[in-house]
Amino acid sequence: MRDGEQVALAALQSAEDAIVTVSLDGTITTWNAAAEQLFGYPAGEAIGTNIGIIVPDDRKAEISAELARIARGERVRHYETTRIARGGRPMIVSLSVSPLRSPSGAIVGASKIARDITERKNAEEALLESEEMARGIIETALDAFIQMDEDGRMIGWNPQAEALFGWSRDEVIGKALGDLIVPERLRARHTAGVARFLQGGGSTILGKRIEMDALRRDGTEIKVGLKVTALRRRSGYVFNAFVQDFPEKRALDEQLRMSQKMESIGQLTGGVAHDFNNMLTVITGTIEILAEGVANDPKLAATVKLIDEAATRGVEMTQRLLAFARKQPLQPYSTDVNTLLVDAAKLLRQTLGEQIEIESILQDELPPVLVDASQLTTALLNLALNARDAMPYGGKLMLETCDVHLDEAYARANGEVRPGQYVMMAVSDTGRGIPAAIRDKVFDPFFTTKAPGKGTGLGLSMVYGFVKQSGGHIKIYSEEGQGTSIKIYLPQARETDKVLELALAAPIEGGQETVLVVEDDALVRNFVMGQLKSLGYTTLVAANAAEALSLIDRGATLDLLFTDVVMPGTMNGRQLAEEVIKRLPSVKVLFTSDTQNAIVHHGRLDPDIILLPKPYRKSDLARLVRVALSSPLTPSLKRLLAAL
């Protein structure tokens, strides 16, 4: 053997990678020491046998195709595949294949270099699984997750962060965290804290749970819980933050603030009304004396009459102030609300004019309530007149009644509400709606959006005070351009208590399906999520149509879409349902709305679509969800599908 051949053979045997040559029919012709160690066959046993001894059955065709390509002079790329060692142990190998040529240049076989990469591939797969698991945990976590690099720029932002702060992931990645969600007054402190940590000065917040103010996209500030950790990587530190929203705490704080504000204003207005009444008593009494003294002087008598009319208006104003302050004298007795509304509707048809259509939707056999019927009628008239003013070009006024149960969750969320059975009376219109910016001021005394001289601003405040004084609850639902619904809840008479106990004892049926809840009101959204989870359902949530579609586009599957009809943004609940059905044709749909009859009878929903009106008790939610999940496609949904 020549020196060159000896050197080549030595190199072949000392190579760390397995080197195998085969003829074009697959017969092994070379088998180095590394191949012996890797596959477990000694060279004497392997040489002369077919390469198939180390190839799994499902890869045999791979070898035939590979040798055929080699014979045709085609290039075989480097690839990874599976091989088996003696005894059947599988392994993953990195394989390089090249043609084997004779001294004359003819292709006589193939040379293969194999390296065992099983451990590396297993480690890569384990790392990938770990990363996917971590990503899945972060993406499905109930808390918002934010990741920031050393420069303060965001590199991680989960769906809960999108929902909490209003910014999408695409909008925030690469942007400075401080510019988006840190209030301006706190930005210098935030920047200084990061710099101090990076310079080795430590941190006062890392690893600790703290509360802080954060900024949302709409400019509002919220109180959040925050826990930050720092992870050192080759490229520098990465800061991971889990942010917990406190929607219920915020709602309760707001309810407390509103209650305290209304109580303070009530005390003030009550005191003012009391003082005014004392003065008006003197004035009205004096007017009577003056009227008698000038009875024979028409000019002076007319002047006294004007003073008398002004005093009468002052009395009416003080009565409204007392009503708001919950200090007006009431004469409650058992009242049939349906009869009261029927009688009031007759008067309203004359008062509101022909351009306003009145529709009554009254529940049969409605339980009586203990209330001052005269004051309730006055409250109804005030609401109707406000509705008329919101429809200057005409529209529809809906008067509704029904028997409802306000449960403990609703009571906790709305403050000063006692759980129990109520009679609901609603006045809904199809007018302009109330802007969100002033919605929490409409019950304030003297607050009005009307032109000077066109209103006192006491109508709704009187209604508010009367309802509260009667032990009831009032709720306003409104969307700009969609109309307004004001609902009054009055406690049922005591004789219905036993009936209430029976109703509460009724079983509630749940399920195991997946429900996507789309609701822009965070309080309602979290309330519904909690109720559905307690019924056994897997629950996904979105604040608007865009978030809902984003969830589905990212792979979320669901059995039922439970969506509000009226939502902010460019897409309402009906349009969202159409888009969801395009993506998931088998999904059932359940709608909900605060102004259900205004929408149903105003042409926004077909009557065969399932609708759950707000507010609802848990049993109502459970029943309608099961009805929606169990029902075949409604004609309206069939039409939606037919159009796809």
Order of alpha helices (4+ residues) and beta strands (2+ residues): alpha-beta-beta-alpha-alpha-alpha-beta-beta-beta-alpha-beta-beta-alpha-alpha-alpha-alpha-beta-beta-beta-alpha-alpha-beta-alpha-beta-beta-alpha-beta-alpha-beta-alpha-beta-beta-alpha-beta-alpha-beta-alpha-beta-alpha-beta-alpha-beta-alpha-alpha
